[in-house]
Amino acid sequence: MKKVSTVFWVSVALLISAVIAGAAFPEGLEKAAGNVENFITSSFGWYYLILVSIIVIFCIFLIISPIGMIRLGKPDEKPEFSTVSWFAMLFSAGMGIGLVFWGAAEPLSHFAVDPPLAEAGTNSAVKESMRYSFFHWGLHAWGIYALVALSLAYFKFRKGEPGLISATLTPLLGKFSKGKIGALIDILAVLATVIGVATTLGFGAAQINGGLSYLTDIPINFTVQVIIIVIVTVLFMISAWSGLGKGIKYLSNANIALAVLLLLLVFVAGPTVLILNLFTDTLGTYLQNIVQMSFRIAPLQAGDREWINGWTIFYWAWWISWSPFVGIFIARVSRGRTIREFLIGVLLAPALVSFIWFAVFGTSAIDVQQGGGIDLTKLATEQVLFGVFSEFPMSNILSIVGVLLIGTFFITSADSATFVLGMQTTHGSLNPPNSVKLTWGILQSAVAVILLYSGGLQGLQNALVVAAFPFSIIMILMGVSLYKSLMADQKELGLYIKPKTKKKEQAAS
């Protein structure tokens, strides 16, 4: 491990200590994480809502600004991956398991269990459930990823900086970005990445367990979930060994193929016309109410505020904790694209796909619940999707495809994460050593096991919110640093709203 940095050793030491402490004192870990999570959500909910909204506005500004013509690389550089493979990789890394886990469960919960505002089980709750699902998985989620990814790609491929979070702060910190302060920033990014990915792996293991229990007599318990994590860890390490151009690329393409297959099967087997109608109606109400939802904090309604903390603030924290991992990965595969092309691809296209996904699976879940054949609210969250499938023709085939999709998303996310963690801890190397990737693969799986052991799904959510908070401050600095550097580029290249100059044409070429 000659290429590893201080960030690697410090991060590994901290995470091993956390794993040992979690194994020895699981109840203490759960209680501590829960207390910190309660403090953050109750005291800083306003901060999360304002921050994420500003990030979305900033991304939209860059899309419509002449700055959008700046290329992430040399002026004549072409993208490394085709548009289809690029989209497949960024989507698989950015959402993956989460969409499958929550695609049916979240709209069902908003409709039948705990709606944001409406009375449970009503038509108003149906519309509300879909609108808030779109909100949680739409522009705000991908705006967070886009900011981190754009900062990394811009400074790496245009400015020649290392592919590190700390390197994006050079315009603000100067030489300090390469010293102890820079190392601290990268350690925080590594810790946020490991917690974010480990949480998602925990969700994935729980849902694979839920699917297998529907198909077989396998019980739902911690032991089975550990076995699933071990098996998948071996598989994604084999993929990680083969490198970015083979393992992750092929798996990402397979993910998209399986996801499209499952989507089409459910669309045809489910309430097709209702899906199309709800998608159209919800897209309109989402766009109509996006400002109000973005800043809704319910300061005088304790019940509503609790809902916002448990859903919206949790999601914003989840996306922030995932942003170092997803951001570095998206940056790595986005070389050669213009800022405008990059942001449209990262911000708008995946959000639209997420909307379609929730329209199909969420509407199907609500329709099954209203049909009365099965009460989906009695099922564990990880089993809701398979409960929906049980009411459809070819239910076993749907469940098998669903388990396969979760498995491939699981492998791709973990595979991508080992690559990204390797980059972050080897001075930004674009091809980190396999020994480093192996270390991170084992560690992130170990953290997933400990989080499941200490608090189950609630423990996973608590850990996310705690890990995201310090990195959110770094995101603010990244945005300011990126804006400062882009303004300098804009002035140098003459990128203003006026007839093209030679420099402007060269930047856009």
GIPEUR-V282394 format. One record per pair of residues at least 24 apart in sequence whose ideal C-beta (glycine too) atoms are under 10 Angstrom apart, sorted by the first residue. I is the first residue (numbers start at 1). J is the second residue. Records with the same first field share a line. If there is no record, write none. Layout:
I = J ; J
This chain:
1 = 425 ; 426 ; 432 ; 433 ; 435 ; 436 ; 439
2 = 426 ; 433 ; 435
3 = 422 ; 425 ; 426 ; 427 ; 429 ; 431 ; 432 ; 433 ; 435 ; 436
4 = 422 ; 425 ; 426 ; 427 ; 429 ; 432 ; 433 ; 435 ; 436 ; 439
5 = 162 ; 164 ; 183 ; 186 ; 187 ; 424 ; 425 ; 426 ; 427 ; 428 ; 429
6 = 180 ; 183 ; 186 ; 187 ; 425
7 = 164 ; 165 ; 166 ; 182 ; 183 ; 184 ; 185 ; 186 ; 187 ; 188 ; 189 ; 190 ; 421 ; 424 ; 425 ; 426 ; 427
8 = 186 ; 187 ; 190 ; 421 ; 422 ; 424 ; 425 ; 426 ; 427 ; 432 ; 436 ; 439 ; 440
9 = 425
10 = 183 ; 184 ; 186 ; 187 ; 190 ; 191 ; 425
11 = 183 ; 186 ; 187 ; 188 ; 189 ; 190 ; 191 ; 193 ; 194 ; 421 ; 424 ; 425 ; 440 ; 443
12 = 190 ; 194 ; 425 ; 436 ; 439 ; 440 ; 443
14 = 187 ; 190 ; 191 ; 194
15 = 190 ; 191 ; 194 ; 195 ; 198 ; 440 ; 443 ; 444 ; 446 ; 447 ; 450
16 = 443 ; 446 ; 447
18 = 191 ; 194 ; 195 ; 443 ; 446 ; 447 ; 450 ; 451 ; 463
19 = 443 ; 446 ; 447 ; 449 ; 450 ; 451
20 = 446 ; 450
21 = 450 ; 454
22 = 446 ; 447 ; 449 ; 450 ; 451 ; 453 ; 454 ; 455 ; 459 ; 463
23 = 446 ; 449 ; 450 ; 453 ; 454
25 = 454
26 = 450 ; 451 ; 452 ; 453 ; 454 ; 455 ; 459
27 = 454 ; 455
28 = 454
29 = 450 ; 451 ; 453 ; 454 ; 455 ; 459 ; 462 ; 463
30 = 451 ; 453 ; 454 ; 455 ; 456 ; 458 ; 459 ; 462 ; 463
31 = 454 ; 455 ; 462
32 = 454 ; 462 ; 466
33 = 451 ; 454 ; 455 ; 458 ; 459 ; 460 ; 461 ; 462 ; 463 ; 464 ; 465 ; 466 ; 467
34 = 455 ; 458 ; 459 ; 461 ; 462 ; 463 ; 465 ; 466
35 = 462 ; 466
36 = 462 ; 463 ; 465 ; 466 ; 469
37 = 309 ; 313 ; 314 ; 317 ; 458 ; 459 ; 461 ; 462 ; 463 ; 464 ; 465 ; 466 ; 469
38 = 309 ; 462 ; 465
39 = 465 ; 466 ; 469
40 = 309 ; 313 ; 317 ; 462 ; 465 ; 466 ; 468 ; 469 ; 472
41 = 305 ; 306 ; 308 ; 309 ; 310 ; 312 ; 313 ; 314 ; 317 ; 462 ; 465 ; 469
42 = 305 ; 306 ; 309 ; 313
44 = 313 ; 317 ; 465 ; 469 ; 472
45 = 297 ; 298 ; 299 ; 305 ; 308 ; 309 ; 312 ; 313 ; 316
46 = 295 ; 297 ; 299 ; 313
47 = 313 ; 316 ; 469 ; 472 ; 473
48 = 297 ; 308 ; 309 ; 312 ; 313 ; 314 ; 315 ; 316 ; 317 ; 320 ; 465 ; 468 ; 469 ; 472
49 = 140 ; 293 ; 294 ; 295 ; 296 ; 297 ; 308 ; 312 ; 313 ; 316
50 = 294 ; 295 ; 297
51 = 144 ; 316 ; 320 ; 472 ; 473 ; 475 ; 476 ; 479
52 = 139 ; 140 ; 141 ; 143 ; 144 ; 147 ; 294 ; 312 ; 313 ; 315 ; 316 ; 317 ; 319 ; 320 ; 472 ; 475
53 = 139 ; 140 ; 143 ; 290 ; 291 ; 293 ; 294 ; 295 ; 316
54 = 143 ; 147 ; 294 ; 476 ; 479
55 = 139 ; 140 ; 143 ; 144 ; 145 ; 146 ; 147 ; 148 ; 316 ; 319 ; 320 ; 323 ; 475 ; 476 ; 479
56 = 138 ; 139 ; 140 ; 141 ; 142 ; 143 ; 144 ; 146 ; 147 ; 290 ; 294 ; 347
57 = 143 ; 294
58 = 143 ; 146 ; 147 ; 150 ; 479 ; 482 ; 483
59 = 139 ; 142 ; 143 ; 144 ; 145 ; 146 ; 147 ; 150 ; 339 ; 343 ; 344 ; 346 ; 347 ; 348 ; 479
60 = 139 ; 143 ; 343 ; 347 ; 348
61 = 343 ; 483
62 = 146 ; 147 ; 150 ; 339 ; 340 ; 342 ; 343 ; 347 ; 482 ; 483 ; 486
63 = 146 ; 339 ; 340 ; 341 ; 342 ; 343 ; 344 ; 347 ; 348
64 = 340 ; 343 ; 497
65 = 339 ; 340 ; 486 ; 490 ; 495 ; 496 ; 497
66 = 340 ; 490 ; 493 ; 494 ; 495 ; 496 ; 497 ; 498 ; 500 ; 504 ; 507 ; 508
67 = 338 ; 339 ; 340 ; 483 ; 486 ; 487 ; 489 ; 490 ; 493 ; 495 ; 496 ; 507
68 = 338 ; 339 ; 340 ; 341 ; 342 ; 343 ; 344 ; 495 ; 508
69 = 338 ; 339 ; 340 ; 341 ; 490 ; 493 ; 495 ; 500 ; 504 ; 505 ; 507 ; 508 ; 509
70 = 154 ; 158 ; 338 ; 339 ; 340 ; 342 ; 486 ; 489 ; 490 ; 493 ; 495 ; 507 ; 508
71 = 154 ; 157 ; 158 ; 335 ; 336 ; 337 ; 338 ; 339 ; 340 ; 341 ; 342 ; 506 ; 507 ; 508 ; 509
72 = 149 ; 150 ; 152 ; 153 ; 154 ; 155 ; 156 ; 157 ; 158 ; 331 ; 334 ; 335 ; 336 ; 337 ; 338 ; 339 ; 341 ; 342
73 = 153 ; 154 ; 156 ; 157 ; 158 ; 334 ; 335 ; 336 ; 337 ; 338
74 = 157 ; 158 ; 335 ; 336
75 = 158 ; 493 ; 503 ; 505 ; 506 ; 507 ; 508 ; 509
76 = 336 ; 506 ; 509
77 = 157 ; 158 ; 335 ; 336 ; 337 ; 509
78 = 335 ; 336 ; 337
79 = 333 ; 334 ; 335 ; 336 ; 337 ; 338 ; 341 ; 342
80 = 244 ; 245 ; 332 ; 333 ; 334 ; 335 ; 336 ; 337
81 = 244 ; 245 ; 249 ; 252 ; 333 ; 334 ; 335 ; 336 ; 337
82 = 249
83 = 337 ; 341 ; 345 ; 349
84 = 252 ; 253 ; 256
85 = 245 ; 248 ; 249 ; 250 ; 252 ; 253 ; 256 ; 333
86 = 249 ; 252 ; 330 ; 333 ; 334 ; 336 ; 337 ; 342 ; 345 ; 346
87 = 252 ; 256 ; 333 ; 345 ; 346 ; 349 ; 350 ; 353
88 = 248 ; 249 ; 250 ; 251 ; 252 ; 253 ; 254 ; 255 ; 256 ; 257 ; 259 ; 333 ; 412
89 = 244 ; 248 ; 249 ; 251 ; 252 ; 253 ; 255 ; 256 ; 329 ; 330 ; 332 ; 333 ; 334 ; 412 ; 416
90 = 142 ; 145 ; 146 ; 149 ; 252 ; 326 ; 329 ; 330 ; 331 ; 333 ; 334 ; 342 ; 345 ; 346 ; 349 ; 350 ; 416
91 = 142 ; 252 ; 255 ; 256 ; 259 ; 330 ; 345 ; 346 ; 349 ; 350 ; 353 ; 354 ; 409 ; 412
92 = 248 ; 249 ; 251 ; 252 ; 253 ; 254 ; 255 ; 256 ; 259 ; 329 ; 408 ; 409 ; 411 ; 412 ; 413 ; 415 ; 416
93 = 145 ; 197 ; 248 ; 252 ; 255 ; 322 ; 325 ; 326 ; 327 ; 328 ; 329 ; 330 ; 333 ; 409 ; 412 ; 413 ; 415 ; 416 ; 417 ; 419 ; 420
94 = 141 ; 142 ; 144 ; 145 ; 146 ; 149 ; 319 ; 322 ; 323 ; 325 ; 326 ; 327 ; 329 ; 330 ; 346 ; 350 ; 354 ; 413 ; 416
95 = 137 ; 141 ; 142 ; 145 ; 200 ; 259 ; 319 ; 322 ; 326 ; 350 ; 351 ; 353 ; 354 ; 357 ; 409 ; 413
96 = 200 ; 204 ; 252 ; 255 ; 259 ; 326 ; 405 ; 406 ; 408 ; 409 ; 410 ; 411 ; 412 ; 413 ; 414 ; 416
97 = 200 ; 201 ; 202 ; 203 ; 204 ; 205 ; 207 ; 208 ; 405 ; 406 ; 407 ; 408 ; 409 ; 410 ; 412 ; 413 ; 414
98 = 137 ; 141 ; 199 ; 200 ; 203 ; 204 ; 315 ; 318 ; 319 ; 322 ; 354 ; 409 ; 413
99 = 137 ; 259 ; 350 ; 353 ; 354 ; 357 ; 358 ; 361 ; 405 ; 409
100 = 203 ; 204 ; 207 ; 208 ; 211 ; 258 ; 259 ; 262 ; 357 ; 361 ; 385 ; 402 ; 403 ; 405 ; 406 ; 409 ; 410
101 = 200 ; 203 ; 204 ; 206 ; 207 ; 210 ; 381 ; 382 ; 384 ; 385 ; 406 ; 409 ; 457
102 = 133 ; 136 ; 137 ; 203 ; 207 ; 315 ; 357 ; 358 ; 361 ; 362 ; 381 ; 384 ; 385
103 = 133 ; 137 ; 262 ; 263 ; 266 ; 354 ; 357 ; 358 ; 359 ; 360 ; 361 ; 362 ; 364 ; 365 ; 384 ; 385 ; 388 ; 402
104 = 266 ; 357 ; 358 ; 360 ; 361 ; 362 ; 363 ; 364 ; 365 ; 366 ; 368 ; 369 ; 376 ; 381 ; 384 ; 385 ; 386 ; 387 ; 388 ; 389
105 = 133 ; 207 ; 361 ; 362 ; 365 ; 376 ; 379 ; 380 ; 381 ; 382 ; 383 ; 384 ; 385 ; 387 ; 388
106 = 130 ; 132 ; 133 ; 136 ; 137 ; 311 ; 315 ; 358 ; 361 ; 362 ; 365 ; 381 ; 384
107 = 131 ; 132 ; 133 ; 134 ; 278 ; 282 ; 358 ; 359 ; 361 ; 362 ; 363 ; 364 ; 365 ; 366 ; 369 ; 384
108 = 133 ; 361 ; 362 ; 364 ; 365 ; 366 ; 368 ; 369 ; 376 ; 377 ; 379 ; 381 ; 384 ; 385 ; 387 ; 388
109 = 133 ; 310 ; 311 ; 365 ; 376 ; 377 ; 381 ; 384
110 = 136 ; 307 ; 311 ; 362 ; 366
111 = 362 ; 365 ; 366 ; 369 ; 370 ; 376 ; 377
112 = 365 ; 366 ; 369 ; 370 ; 375 ; 376 ; 377
113 = 369 ; 376 ; 377
114 = 303 ; 306 ; 307 ; 310 ; 311
115 = 307
116 = 293 ; 296 ; 298 ; 304 ; 307 ; 308 ; 311 ; 312
117 = 296 ; 298 ; 301 ; 304 ; 307
120 = 377
121 = 366 ; 369 ; 370
125 = 366
126 = 274 ; 278 ; 281 ; 282 ; 362 ; 363 ; 366 ; 367 ; 370
127 = 278 ; 281 ; 282 ; 285
128 = 282 ; 285 ; 289
129 = 278 ; 282 ; 358 ; 362 ; 363 ; 365 ; 366
130 = 278 ; 279 ; 281 ; 282 ; 283 ; 285 ; 286 ; 355 ; 358 ; 359 ; 362 ; 363 ; 366
131 = 278 ; 281 ; 282 ; 283 ; 284 ; 285 ; 286 ; 288 ; 289 ; 290 ; 293
132 = 282 ; 286 ; 289 ; 293 ; 296 ; 307 ; 311 ; 312 ; 315 ; 358
133 = 282 ; 286 ; 311 ; 354 ; 355 ; 357 ; 358 ; 359 ; 361 ; 362
134 = 279 ; 282 ; 283 ; 285 ; 286 ; 287 ; 289 ; 290 ; 293 ; 351 ; 354 ; 355 ; 358 ; 359 ; 362
135 = 282 ; 286 ; 289 ; 290 ; 293 ; 294 ; 296 ; 311 ; 312 ; 315
136 = 293 ; 311 ; 312 ; 314 ; 315 ; 316 ; 318 ; 319 ; 354 ; 358
137 = 315 ; 319 ; 350 ; 351 ; 353 ; 354 ; 355 ; 357 ; 358
138 = 283 ; 286 ; 287 ; 290 ; 293 ; 347 ; 348 ; 350 ; 351 ; 352 ; 354 ; 355 ; 358
139 = 286 ; 287 ; 290 ; 294 ; 347 ; 348 ; 350 ; 351 ; 352 ; 354
140 = 290 ; 293 ; 294 ; 312 ; 315 ; 316 ; 319 ; 347 ; 351
141 = 315 ; 316 ; 318 ; 319 ; 320 ; 322 ; 323 ; 326 ; 347 ; 350 ; 351 ; 354
142 = 319 ; 326 ; 330 ; 343 ; 345 ; 346 ; 347 ; 348 ; 349 ; 350 ; 351 ; 354
143 = 319 ; 343 ; 346 ; 347 ; 351
144 = 315 ; 316 ; 318 ; 319 ; 320 ; 321 ; 322 ; 323 ; 326 ; 327 ; 468 ; 472 ; 475
145 = 319 ; 320 ; 322 ; 323 ; 325 ; 326 ; 327 ; 329 ; 330 ; 346 ; 347 ; 350
146 = 323 ; 326 ; 327 ; 330 ; 342 ; 343 ; 344 ; 345 ; 346 ; 347 ; 348 ; 350
147 = 323 ; 327 ; 343 ; 346 ; 347 ; 475 ; 476 ; 478 ; 479 ; 482
148 = 189 ; 319 ; 320 ; 322 ; 323 ; 324 ; 325 ; 326 ; 327 ; 328 ; 330 ; 331 ; 471 ; 474 ; 475 ; 478 ; 479 ; 482
149 = 323 ; 324 ; 326 ; 327 ; 328 ; 329 ; 330 ; 331 ; 332 ; 333 ; 334 ; 342 ; 343 ; 346
150 = 327 ; 330 ; 331 ; 334 ; 339 ; 342 ; 343 ; 346 ; 347 ; 478 ; 479 ; 482 ; 486
151 = 327 ; 331 ; 475 ; 477 ; 478 ; 479 ; 481 ; 482 ; 483 ; 485 ; 486
152 = 324 ; 327 ; 328 ; 329 ; 330 ; 331 ; 332 ; 334 ; 423 ; 428 ; 478 ; 482
153 = 327 ; 328 ; 330 ; 331 ; 332 ; 333 ; 334 ; 335 ; 336 ; 337 ; 339 ; 342
154 = 331 ; 334 ; 339 ; 342 ; 481 ; 482 ; 485 ; 486 ; 489
155 = 331 ; 478 ; 481 ; 482 ; 485
156 = 328 ; 331 ; 332 ; 334 ; 335 ; 423 ; 428 ; 430
157 = 331 ; 332 ; 334 ; 335 ; 336 ; 337
158 = 335 ; 339 ; 485 ; 486 ; 489
159 = 485 ; 489
161 = 428
162 = 186 ; 423 ; 424 ; 426 ; 427 ; 428 ; 429 ; 430
163 = 328 ; 331 ; 332 ; 420 ; 423 ; 424 ; 426 ; 427 ; 428 ; 429 ; 430
164 = 189 ; 328 ; 423 ; 424 ; 425 ; 426 ; 427 ; 428
165 = 189 ; 190 ; 192 ; 193 ; 323 ; 324 ; 327 ; 328 ; 424 ; 428 ; 471 ; 474 ; 475 ; 477 ; 478
166 = 424 ; 428 ; 474 ; 478
167 = 427 ; 428 ; 481
168 = 327 ; 331 ; 474 ; 477 ; 478 ; 479 ; 481 ; 482 ; 485
169 = 474 ; 477 ; 478 ; 480 ; 481 ; 482
170 = 481 ; 485
171 = 477 ; 480 ; 481 ; 482 ; 483 ; 484 ; 485 ; 486 ; 487 ; 488
172 = 477 ; 478 ; 480 ; 481 ; 482 ; 484 ; 485
173 = 477 ; 481
177 = 481
178 = 427
184 = 470 ; 474
185 = 470 ; 471 ; 473 ; 474 ; 477 ; 478
186 = 324 ; 424 ; 425 ; 427 ; 428 ; 474
187 = 424 ; 425
188 = 324 ; 467 ; 470 ; 471 ; 473 ; 474
189 = 323 ; 324 ; 325 ; 327 ; 328 ; 420 ; 421 ; 424 ; 425 ; 470 ; 471 ; 474
190 = 324 ; 325 ; 420 ; 421 ; 424 ; 425 ; 440
191 = 321 ; 324 ; 447 ; 467 ; 470 ; 471
192 = 317 ; 320 ; 321 ; 322 ; 323 ; 324 ; 325 ; 464 ; 466 ; 467 ; 468 ; 469 ; 470 ; 471 ; 472 ; 474
193 = 321 ; 322 ; 323 ; 324 ; 325 ; 326 ; 327 ; 328 ; 417 ; 420 ; 421 ; 424 ; 440 ; 444 ; 467 ; 471
194 = 321 ; 324 ; 325 ; 417 ; 421 ; 440 ; 443 ; 444 ; 446 ; 447 ; 448 ; 467
195 = 321 ; 322 ; 444 ; 447 ; 448 ; 451 ; 460 ; 463 ; 464 ; 465 ; 466 ; 467 ; 468 ; 471
196 = 317 ; 318 ; 319 ; 320 ; 321 ; 322 ; 323 ; 324 ; 325 ; 326 ; 413 ; 417 ; 444 ; 463 ; 464 ; 467 ; 468 ; 471
197 = 321 ; 322 ; 324 ; 325 ; 326 ; 413 ; 414 ; 416 ; 417 ; 418 ; 420 ; 421 ; 440 ; 444 ; 445 ; 447 ; 448
198 = 229 ; 321 ; 414 ; 417 ; 443 ; 444 ; 445 ; 446 ; 447 ; 448 ; 449 ; 450 ; 451 ; 452 ; 460 ; 463 ; 464 ; 467
199 = 318 ; 321 ; 322 ; 447 ; 448 ; 451 ; 452 ; 457 ; 459 ; 460 ; 461 ; 462 ; 463 ; 464 ; 467
200 = 318 ; 321 ; 322 ; 325 ; 409 ; 410 ; 413 ; 414 ; 417 ; 444 ; 448 ; 460 ; 464
201 = 225 ; 228 ; 229 ; 232 ; 233 ; 236 ; 410 ; 413 ; 414 ; 417 ; 444 ; 445 ; 447 ; 448 ; 449 ; 451 ; 452 ; 460
202 = 229 ; 445 ; 447 ; 448 ; 449 ; 450 ; 451 ; 452 ; 453 ; 455 ; 456 ; 457 ; 459 ; 460 ; 461 ; 463
203 = 381 ; 382 ; 406 ; 410 ; 448 ; 452 ; 457 ; 460 ; 461
204 = 228 ; 229 ; 232 ; 382 ; 406 ; 407 ; 409 ; 410 ; 411 ; 413 ; 414 ; 448
205 = 229 ; 230 ; 231 ; 232 ; 382 ; 406 ; 410 ; 445 ; 448 ; 449 ; 452
206 = 380 ; 381 ; 382 ; 383 ; 406 ; 452 ; 456 ; 457 ; 460
207 = 380 ; 381 ; 382 ; 383 ; 384 ; 385 ; 386 ; 402 ; 403 ; 406 ; 407 ; 409 ; 410
208 = 232 ; 382 ; 402 ; 403 ; 404 ; 406 ; 407 ; 410
209 = 380 ; 382 ; 383 ; 403
210 = 379 ; 380 ; 381 ; 382 ; 383 ; 384 ; 385 ; 386 ; 387 ; 399 ; 402 ; 403 ; 406
211 = 382 ; 383 ; 385 ; 386 ; 389 ; 399 ; 400 ; 402 ; 403 ; 404 ; 405 ; 406 ; 407
212 = 386 ; 399 ; 403
213 = 380 ; 382 ; 383 ; 386
214 = 379 ; 383 ; 385 ; 386 ; 387 ; 389 ; 390 ; 395 ; 396 ; 399 ; 402 ; 403
215 = 386 ; 389 ; 395 ; 396 ; 399 ; 400 ; 402 ; 403
220 = 380 ; 382 ; 383
222 = 449 ; 452 ; 453 ; 456
225 = 382 ; 448 ; 449 ; 452 ; 453 ; 456
226 = 445 ; 448 ; 449 ; 452 ; 453
228 = 406 ; 407 ; 410
229 = 410 ; 414 ; 444 ; 445 ; 446 ; 448 ; 449 ; 452
230 = 445 ; 449
231 = 407 ; 410
232 = 406 ; 407 ; 408 ; 410 ; 411 ; 413 ; 414 ; 415 ; 445 ; 448
233 = 410 ; 411 ; 414 ; 418 ; 441 ; 442 ; 444 ; 445 ; 446 ; 448 ; 449
234 = 411 ; 441 ; 445
235 = 407 ; 408 ; 410 ; 411 ; 414 ; 415
236 = 407 ; 410 ; 411 ; 412 ; 413 ; 414 ; 415 ; 416 ; 417 ; 418 ; 437 ; 441 ; 444 ; 445
237 = 411 ; 414 ; 415 ; 418 ; 434 ; 437 ; 438 ; 440 ; 441 ; 442 ; 445
238 = 411 ; 415
239 = 408 ; 411 ; 412 ; 414 ; 415 ; 416 ; 418 ; 419 ; 441
240 = 411 ; 414 ; 415 ; 416 ; 417 ; 418 ; 419 ; 422 ; 432 ; 434 ; 437 ; 438 ; 440 ; 441
241 = 415 ; 418 ; 434 ; 437 ; 438 ; 441
242 = 415 ; 434
243 = 419 ; 431 ; 434 ; 437
244 = 329 ; 332 ; 333 ; 415 ; 416 ; 419 ; 430 ; 431
245 = 333
247 = 411 ; 412 ; 415 ; 416 ; 419
248 = 329 ; 332 ; 333 ; 411 ; 412 ; 415 ; 416 ; 418 ; 419
249 = 333 ; 412
250 = 412
251 = 408 ; 409 ; 411 ; 412 ; 413 ; 415 ; 416
252 = 333 ; 408 ; 409 ; 412 ; 415 ; 416
254 = 404 ; 405 ; 408 ; 409 ; 411 ; 412
255 = 404 ; 405 ; 407 ; 408 ; 409 ; 411 ; 412 ; 413
256 = 353 ; 408
257 = 405 ; 408
258 = 401 ; 402 ; 404 ; 405 ; 406 ; 407 ; 408 ; 409
259 = 353 ; 357 ; 401 ; 405 ; 408 ; 409
260 = 353
261 = 401 ; 404 ; 405
262 = 357 ; 360 ; 361 ; 385 ; 389 ; 397 ; 398 ; 401 ; 402 ; 404 ; 405
263 = 353 ; 356 ; 357 ; 359 ; 360 ; 361 ; 405
264 = 360
265 = 360 ; 389 ; 392 ; 393 ; 394 ; 397 ; 398 ; 401 ; 402
266 = 357 ; 360 ; 361 ; 363 ; 364 ; 385 ; 388 ; 389 ; 392 ; 398 ; 401 ; 402
267 = 356 ; 359 ; 360 ; 361 ; 363 ; 364
268 = 360 ; 392 ; 393
269 = 364 ; 388 ; 389 ; 391 ; 392 ; 393 ; 394 ; 395 ; 398
270 = 360 ; 361 ; 363 ; 364 ; 365 ; 367 ; 368 ; 388 ; 391 ; 392
271 = 360 ; 363 ; 364 ; 366 ; 367 ; 368 ; 370 ; 371
272 = 360 ; 363 ; 364
274 = 359 ; 363 ; 364 ; 366 ; 367
275 = 356 ; 359 ; 360 ; 361 ; 362 ; 363 ; 364 ; 367
276 = 359 ; 360 ; 363
277 = 359 ; 363
278 = 358 ; 359 ; 360 ; 362 ; 363 ; 366 ; 367
279 = 355 ; 356 ; 358 ; 359 ; 360 ; 362 ; 363
280 = 359
281 = 359
282 = 355 ; 358 ; 359 ; 362 ; 363
283 = 352 ; 355 ; 356 ; 359
286 = 351 ; 355
309 = 465
310 = 458 ; 461
313 = 465 ; 468
314 = 461 ; 462 ; 464 ; 465 ; 468
315 = 461 ; 464
316 = 465 ; 468 ; 472
317 = 461 ; 462 ; 463 ; 464 ; 465 ; 466 ; 467 ; 468 ; 469 ; 471 ; 472
318 = 460 ; 461 ; 464 ; 465 ; 467 ; 468
319 = 464 ; 468
320 = 464 ; 465 ; 467 ; 468 ; 469 ; 470 ; 471 ; 472 ; 474 ; 475
321 = 463 ; 464 ; 465 ; 466 ; 467 ; 468 ; 469 ; 471 ; 472
322 = 413 ; 417 ; 464 ; 467 ; 468 ; 471
323 = 468 ; 471 ; 472 ; 474 ; 475 ; 478
324 = 417 ; 420 ; 421 ; 424 ; 471 ; 474 ; 475
325 = 413 ; 416 ; 417 ; 419 ; 420 ; 421 ; 424 ; 444
326 = 413 ; 416 ; 417 ; 420
327 = 420 ; 475 ; 478
328 = 416 ; 417 ; 419 ; 420 ; 421 ; 423 ; 424 ; 428
329 = 413 ; 415 ; 416 ; 417 ; 419 ; 420 ; 423
330 = 416 ; 420
331 = 420 ; 423
332 = 416 ; 419 ; 420 ; 423 ; 430
333 = 416
335 = 430
338 = 507 ; 508 ; 509
339 = 486 ; 489
340 = 508
361 = 385 ; 388
362 = 388
364 = 388 ; 389 ; 391 ; 392
365 = 391
367 = 391
368 = 392
380 = 456 ; 457
381 = 457
382 = 406 ; 457
413 = 444
414 = 440 ; 441 ; 444 ; 445 ; 448
415 = 441
417 = 441 ; 444
418 = 442 ; 443 ; 444 ; 445
